Amino acid sequence: MLRQAKSPMRSAEASVPFNYKWIALLLALVSPAAAQEKRPEIRAVVGVLPPMVVEEGGHLTGFSVDLWEEVAARLGAQTSYRIVPGAAAVLDSLRTGKADIAVPGLFYTAERDREFDFTYSILNAGLQVMVRSPGQGTQDRPLVAFLELLFSRSMLYWLIAALLLLLLPAHVIWFLDRRSEDGVSQGLKYFPGIFHAMTWAAEGLLGQAMLMPRQRLAHFFANLWLFAGVVFVAFFTAQMTATLTVDELRGAINGPDDLPGKSVATIAGTTPVVAYLHSVGAQVREFAKPEDMFSALLSGKVDAVVTGAPVLRYYAAHDGAGRVKTVGPEFRKEDLAYVVPLDSPLRRRVDHALAALHDDGTYQRLYEKWFGKE
């Protein structure tokens, strides 16, 4: 019987599908990693500034970062982050080509606009003033509190009032008692008799008069003046105590109008804030790190802190709870935006993604996550 020989061609054809199956399987396993590697990378620079940028266990989050991650997802890109201290270092990274975009969200200014491009606004916010809470201020420095009260405007008003009050009884006592031997005025002449009478009136006001007028009517009037002095001193003491209490509760700084002449801290490189503080006559101290700025406030090295309202409110509700408070209204509201190098093609793509995030409600969801519902 003849046996049919195997065809080499058919044998090879039978083995081909088997090899392709293995290759297809390998490609299927490798393709997700390969696709991931091919995603374009965007180099982002950030400065840690809660709640815009928060670092937790080496992981970055915060309103600005979370919003950027949504933008990057819509761009089909992955992000590598570069952390630097302060706004000045953030802008310098863009200036030197070490980053493609600044993610913290910076205030728009005409000066910055000449050097960089801004995306659509990611947040509209203003500046605010922060001070130490009651119990974190002058009560720990009683001598300072006493000197401030001693040279205060209220004390000046009271001294003027006391001087005017002395003139009337001094003239009455001098006129009635000027002829008495060993009397208060000690002579008929107006000078220096009136000075002796004013000295007695001042001593009487404070309850320290050792000598009384000899003339009967003058003696009666002197007793009335001594009683008035007791009332005056009691009223003066009550008013000064109330003033000191109110100053301790309210503080010397209650808003932007109280900043002139005060030592005020802000974040280094925030040009608009620094320019504003100089324009109102504040003594400006710049800090590269927010934590150093807040530490200076708590230790009394500065009188107040001025920076973006969201940053201050977040700190007051978290690390600074019970130790600091924001005072006065939010002022000088401006837009915060991502920043890219001048004429960067990335800006237009980011703008389109931000518009889409507003339209589909993602922006509002992230806003409420970090700032709550308005």
C-alpha positions in Angstrom: 0.0 0.0 0.0 1.2 3.4 -0.9 1.5 5.9 1.9 0.9 9.6 1.2 4.0 11.6 2.2 3.5 14.7 4.3 3.9 17.9 2.4 6.6 20.1 3.9 4.6 23.2 2.7 1.4 22.1 4.5 3.3 21.3 7.7 4.8 24.8 7.8 1.4 26.4 7.1 0.0 24.5 10.0 2.6 25.9 12.4 2.2 29.5 11.3 -1.1 30.2 13.1 0.3 28.8 16.3 3.3 31.2 16.3 1.0 34.2 15.5 -1.2 33.4 18.4 1.8 33.6 20.8 3.0 36.9 19.3 -0.5 38.4 19.4 -0.8 37.4 23.1 2.5 39.0 23.9 1.6 42.1 22.1 -1.7 42.3 24.0 0.2 42.0 27.4 2.8 44.6 26.4 0.6 47.1 24.7 -0.9 48.8 27.8 2.5 49.5 29.2 3.7 50.7 25.9 0.7 52.9 25.5 1.4 54.3 29.0 5.0 55.1 28.1 3.9 56.9 24.9 1.6 59.4 26.8 3.2 62.8 26.5 4.7 64.1 29.7 4.1 67.6 31.0 6.6 69.0 33.5 4.7 71.0 36.2 6.3 73.1 38.9 4.5 73.7 42.2 5.1 75.3 45.5 3.4 73.8 48.5 0.7 76.2 49.6 -2.5 74.7 51.1 -5.2 74.4 50.1 -4.0 75.1 46.5 -1.1 72.6 46.8 -1.0 70.1 49.7 1.7 67.5 50.3 0.7 64.5 52.2 3.2 61.7 52.6 5.0 62.5 49.5 1.8 62.7 47.5 0.6 66.0 46.1 -3.0 67.1 46.3 -5.0 70.3 46.8 -7.5 72.2 44.7 -5.0 73.4 42.1 -3.3 70.0 41.8 -6.6 68.0 41.6 -7.9 70.4 39.0 -4.7 70.0 37.0 -4.9 66.2 37.1 -8.4 66.5 35.5 -7.0 68.8 32.8 -4.0 66.4 32.1 -6.4 63.5 31.8 -8.3 65.3 29.1 -5.1 66.2 27.4 -4.1 62.5 27.5 -0.9 63.5 29.2 1.0 62.4 32.3 2.6 64.9 34.8 5.9 65.0 36.5 6.0 67.5 39.4 8.9 69.7 40.5 8.5 71.1 44.0 10.1 74.5 44.7 9.8 77.0 47.6 7.8 80.1 46.9 6.3 81.9 43.9 9.6 83.4 42.8 11.1 79.9 42.4 8.0 78.8 40.5 8.3 81.5 37.9 12.1 81.0 37.7 11.5 77.3 36.7 9.4 78.5 33.8 11.9 81.2 32.9 14.8 78.7 32.7 12.8 76.0 30.8 12.8 73.6 33.7 9.0 73.3 33.6 6.2 73.6 31.1 3.5 74.9 33.4 3.1 76.4 36.9 0.3 74.6 38.7 -0.1 76.4 42.1 -2.3 79.1 40.6 -0.8 82.6 40.6 -2.4 86.0 40.6 -2.5 87.7 37.2 -0.5 90.9 36.9 0.4 93.1 33.9 4.1 92.7 34.8 3.9 88.9 34.7 1.8 89.0 31.6 4.7 90.6 29.7 6.8 87.5 30.5 4.4 84.6 30.7 1.0 83.5 29.4 -1.9 82.9 31.8 -4.6 80.3 31.2 -8.3 80.8 31.9 -8.9 81.6 35.6 -9.0 78.7 38.0 -10.1 80.7 41.0 -11.2 84.3 41.8 -9.9 85.3 45.2 -8.7 88.3 47.1 -6.2 89.1 49.9 -7.0 89.0 53.5 -5.4 89.9 56.8 -4.5 87.4 59.5 -3.6 88.1 63.1 -3.0 86.2 66.3 -6.2 85.2 68.2 -7.1 86.7 71.6 -4.9 85.0 74.2 -2.0 84.8 71.7 -1.1 88.4 71.8 -0.4 91.2 74.3 -1.4 89.3 77.5 1.9 87.3 77.1 3.7 90.7 77.0 2.2 92.8 79.8 4.9 95.5 79.6 4.2 96.1 75.9 0.5 96.2 76.6 1.0 98.8 79.4 3.2 101.0 77.2 0.8 100.9 74.3 -2.0 102.0 76.7 0.1 104.7 78.3 0.9 106.3 75.0 -2.5 105.6 73.4 -4.8 108.3 72.0 -7.4 107.4 74.7 -4.8 108.3 77.4 -4.1 111.6 75.7 -7.8 112.5 75.7 -8.1 111.8 79.4 -5.0 113.9 80.3 -6.4 116.8 78.3 -9.8 116.4 80.1 -8.1 116.2 83.5 -6.1 119.4 82.8 -9.2 121.3 81.8 -11.0 120.1 84.9 -8.2 121.4 87.1 -8.5 125.0 85.9 -12.0 125.6 87.3 -11.4 124.5 90.9 -7.9 126.0 90.9 -9.2 129.4 90.1 -12.1 129.1 92.6 -9.8 128.1 95.4 -7.2 130.8 94.6 -9.9 133.5 94.5 -11.6 132.5 97.8 -8.5 131.5 99.7 -5.9 133.9 98.5 -6.1 136.2 101.6 -5.8 133.3 104.1 -2.6 132.9 106.0 -1.0 129.5 105.4 -3.7 128.9 102.8 -3.5 127.0 99.5 -2.6 130.0 97.3 0.0 131.5 99.5 -0.3 135.1 98.4 -2.5 137.6 96.7 -0.7 137.6 93.4 -2.1 135.5 90.5 1.3 134.2 89.8 2.5 132.1 91.4 -0.6 131.7 93.4 -2.6 130.0 90.6 0.2 127.4 90.2 -0.1 126.5 93.9 -3.9 126.2 93.5 -3.5 124.0 90.5 -1.1 121.7 92.4 -3.6 121.4 95.2 -6.4 120.7 92.7 -4.4 117.9 91.1 -3.6 116.4 94.5 -7.3 116.6 95.4 -8.3 114.9 92.2 -6.1 112.0 93.1 -7.2 112.0 96.7 -3.8 113.0 98.0 -4.4 116.6 99.2 -2.7 117.1 102.6 -3.7 120.8 103.0 -7.2 122.3 103.0 -8.2 125.9 102.3 -8.7 128.2 105.4 -11.6 130.3 104.1 -14.9 128.6 104.9 -16.5 128.8 101.5 -13.3 127.6 99.9 -13.1 124.8 102.4 -16.7 123.7 101.5 -15.8 123.8 97.8 -12.6 121.9 98.4 -14.6 119.0 100.0 -16.9 118.9 96.9 -13.8 118.8 94.7 -12.3 115.9 96.7 -15.6 113.9 96.2 -15.6 114.7 92.5 -12.0 113.5 92.3 -13.0 110.1 93.7 -15.7 109.8 91.0 -13.3 110.9 88.3 -10.6 108.4 89.3 -13.2 105.6 89.4 -14.6 106.5 86.0 -11.1 106.8 84.5 -10.1 103.4 85.8 -13.2 101.8 84.4 -12.7 103.3 81.0 -9.1 102.4 80.8 -9.8 98.8 81.8 -12.6 98.6 79.2 -10.2 100.0 76.5 -7.5 97.5 77.4 -10.0 94.7 77.3 -11.5 95.7 74.0 -8.0 96.1 72.5 -7.1 92.6 73.6 -10.3 91.2 72.2 -10.2 93.1 68.9 -6.5 93.5 68.5 -4.6 96.5 67.1 -5.3 95.3 63.5 -8.8 94.7 62.4 -8.5 94.9 58.6 -6.4 96.4 55.8 -6.9 100.0 57.0 -4.8 99.2 60.2 -1.8 97.9 58.3 0.2 101.2 57.9 3.3 101.2 60.2 2.7 97.5 61.2 5.2 94.7 60.5 3.4 92.4 58.0 4.5 89.1 56.6 3.8 87.7 53.2 5.1 85.0 50.8 8.3 85.9 48.9 7.8 86.5 45.2 4.2 87.5 45.4 4.9 90.8 43.7 1.3 92.3 43.8 1.0 91.7 47.5 4.4 93.1 48.3 3.7 96.2 46.2 0.4 96.8 47.9 1.9 96.5 51.4 4.6 99.0 50.5 2.0 101.3 49.1 0.0 101.5 52.4 3.2 102.0 54.4 3.5 98.6 56.0 6.8 97.1 57.1 7.1 94.1 54.8 8.8 90.9 55.6 8.9 88.2 53.0 9.2 84.4 53.7 10.0 81.7 51.2 8.0 79.1 53.0 4.4 79.6 54.3 5.2 77.7 57.5 7.9 80.2 58.3 5.5 83.0 57.7 2.9 81.6 60.0 5.5 80.8 62.6 6.7 84.4 62.6 3.1 85.5 63.3 2.6 83.1 66.2 5.9 84.1 67.8 5.2 87.8 67.6 7.9 88.6 65.1 5.3 90.2 62.9 2.0 91.8 63.6 0.0 90.3 60.8 0.1 88.2 57.7 -1.4 89.2 54.3 -1.8 86.8 51.4 -4.5 85.0 49.4 -7.7 84.6 51.4 -8.1 80.8 50.6 -4.6 80.1 52.0 -5.3 82.0 55.3 -8.7 80.5 55.8 -7.4 77.0 55.3 -4.6 77.5 57.8 -7.0 79.1 60.3 -9.3 76.1 60.1 -6.5 73.5 60.4 -3.0 74.0 61.8 -3.8 77.5 63.1 -7.1 76.7 64.7 -7.6 78.6 67.9 -4.3 80.4 67.5 -5.0 82.8 64.6 -7.9 84.5 63.0 -8.7 86.3 59.8 -9.9 89.9 60.2 -11.6 92.4 57.9 -13.0 91.8 54.5 -11.5 90.1 51.5 -10.0 92.8 49.3 -8.3 93.4 46.0 -9.9 90.4 44.3 -8.0 89.0 41.3 -8.0 85.9 39.1 -5.6 83.0 39.8 -4.5 80.9 36.8 -2.0 78.4 35.6 1.0 80.0 34.1 3.0 78.8 31.0 6.0 80.3 29.1 5.2 83.0 26.6 3.5 81.7 23.4 3.4 78.1 24.7 1.0 76.0 22.6 0.0 74.3 25.8 -2.1 77.3 26.9 -4.8 76.9 24.3 -5.1 73.2 25.0 -5.4 73.8 28.8 -8.0 76.5 28.2 -10.2 74.1 26.2 -9.9 71.5 29.0 -10.8 74.0 31.7 -13.9 75.1 29.8 -14.9 71.4 29.5 -14.4 70.9 33.2 -16.7 73.8 33.9 -19.4 72.5 31.5 -19.5 69.0 32.9 -19.6 70.0 36.6 -16.1 68.7 37.5 -14.8 72.1 38.4 -17.7 72.7 40.8 -17.2 69.3 42.4 -13.6 70.0 43.1 -14.3 73.6 44.3 -16.9 72.3 46.9 -14.4 69.6 48.0 -11.8 72.1 49.0 -13.8 75.3 49.8 -17.3 74.0 50.7 -20.6 75.1 49.3 -21.2 78.8 49.1 
